[in-house]
Amino acid sequence: PLRPGKQNFRKRKMRASLSIFASSLILLLCVCIQAAHAANWAVIVAGSDGYSNYRHQSDVCRMYQILHNHGIPDENIVVMMYDDIAHNFENFDKGKIFNVPNGPDVYAGVPKDYTKSQVTPKNFLKILRGEEMTVGSGKTLKSGPNDRVFVYFADHGAPGILAFPSHFIFDQVLSSKDLIDTLKFMHDNNRYKELVFYVEACESGSMFNQLLPTNWNIYAMTAANPDESSWACD
């Protein structure tokens, strides 16, 4: 038989082992709960207006349908579009927008979070930063350190800038510097785990080329390099 001292030592050792096991289990549960709470977010933007730019809002509406059909809830999708296409006098299919010939109406159900004069570079950057919005639906990016963020932008561009409605008026363009500064803010403040940024615009590569650090866990894809046009398909 074990002496009382050895019995007490064994009991203390068993209690310590159980305590370590319990702590490890709690830590594992916390990690699993955190992972379960990870969310997908999206900000999708058509930066143009006018019926001649039909394709931009059409692409954004199609992107919304893809995200929505893959389970991302509307409260996690922010849509910016001028919203002057579906009911435009030139549109023969009033109230509808199509993205492929004989395809479905991609306008149906799209949230119009920010429209008309609310579609600005300033509001776009505020949304990415998760700032409180006092216009539109008020929706903003509330992502956290475990979340995945997708940003999609379709419009015109030029070296170092992306256009918003009002046709290249100075305060209606987004500069590469302002965009990179905002992405830095998001990185430094743990606003995402992974971020994917798609841009369809001329010279769109100039928004990221030699500007986006490789350690921010951001994957940027552009329709053109820094000095080439991105052609629309008729």
Phi, psi and omega in degrees: 000149179283144175287154183308321181297317180289325177298315180297320179298317180295320178297317179297319180295320180294318179297319179296319179295317178297322179296316178297317180297316180296318179297318179295321180295317179297317179299316179297318179297319179297318179296317180295319179295318177300316180296321180295332182274356177297143184228161174255136180231155178213142171235117183237133192225130165254117187267011183242173172221171179093144184295333178293343177257028181316317188300326184293310179291328175299316180295320180293319178297318177298319179298319177301314182299320179297312181296315181298316181290344176262015168096002177281122184290152182303328181293346178255007178241122178254125182246126174243120177202144184297330176063052176235022183256309188303321183251018179293145182297339178278348183275115181287335178258078186304134178079008181229151174225137180241152181244339175222151179303133179060021180271184181283161174289115182269355180280332185299126175084356182290126176292134176258076186290316180222121184229171176048233186291352178280348180274088184228157175301321181299313180293322178301313181291325176297320179297315179299325180281351180077022181285157178293134181254136182252007178232170177060213181285345183084355180296140178214170184278112181250037182286158180234189188293344180258001190266158175252135184239134177239128178239130180232130182228127178232124178179200175268159178209174176207171182307118176081005181215154169238140185272152171236172180309151182098012164058061172067022168299141192310312184277005179247025173239150178259120180274154177298325179297313181296323179293312181296322177299321180290319177296324176297317177301315180297318179295311184294334182255018175053050182270003179195161169264315176222142180227129176244131184234113177256132176230125173249101180192157175297144180053025185296336178298338181290347179285340186231333188302122180061017179240329185269115179298150182280348184259015179267359181058042177243129176253115181250130176236130182237155182282346182211159176280184185296345186222032177228156178281153174249108189276136173285154179257118179276000000 
